[in-house]
Amino acid sequence: MEADDTNDLGSLPAMVEAIEKGNDIVIASRFVRGGRLVGFPLWRSVPCVAVNWLLQLVFAVEKVTDYTIFFRGYSVRLLQKALDGYGQSLVESTGFVANAEILLKMSRFRPKIHEVPLVYQYDRKESRSKLKIFFTIRQYLRLVALHLSRRKMIPGP
């Protein structure tokens, strides 16, 4: 999860419960029923929604609505499979896009995925965002382009 106080810890008990029930990936989603963005400026919310929509359209990982959020839980079993399968290449991207890369690579193992609602409280942030919006959008577009060109940015295990 991010360390800037934007993620509502109220999602954590449901996340832990979902992992304990056998889910491999649990995502605190801003886009499922009960989740929402609070105090999120328009200049951030439009790209956020657009990038998530694009990733959902291109990659279509079942049961995933929020590809870019950092607030996730992973089972030890899935983490071990991913490390065994990818080794040092599990995370090759830099910046915020690495989070989506991890999800996409782990999805190759056909994990059981569950999302819980997250109230993302941007107005609680005490410092300026480190996100470089145009750089980050270009990185997501690169991820999509590599996938569509079948260069296997997200290779199978």
C-alpha positions, 0 to 999 in steps of 0.5 A: 500500500502507499504510505501517504495515508490515502488508503483507508485501512478499513479495507484491510480486514476484508483483504486479510479474510479474503486471503485466508479464504484461499484467494491468491490476490486481493485488491482494494479497489476504488472501482467496485461497489462501495469503493470511491475516490475522495478529494481526487483532483480532476487532472488525476482522476481522468487519467486514472479512470482512463488507464484502468479502463484501457488495461481492463480492455486490453488485458482483461484479467478476470475479476480485476477493476483496479489495475493501478492501485498499490493496496494489494495482498498476495498469497505466499504460494503465488509469490513463490510461483511468481519468483520461481517462474520469473526470478529477477525479471518479475519486475522490469518496469520502473515507476508506477507501472511496475504495479500493473506489470506484477499483476499481469505477470502473476495473472499467468498463474491463473490465481484466484482474485478477489477485490474489496472496496477501497475509499481512496482519500486523496485529500488526506495526502500531506505532501505533493504527489511524486507521480509524473503524469505524462511519463506514467501514461507513456509507460502504461501505453508502452506496456499495452503496445508491447503486449499488442505487438506480441513482444511478450513484455508479460511472458508466461512462466 
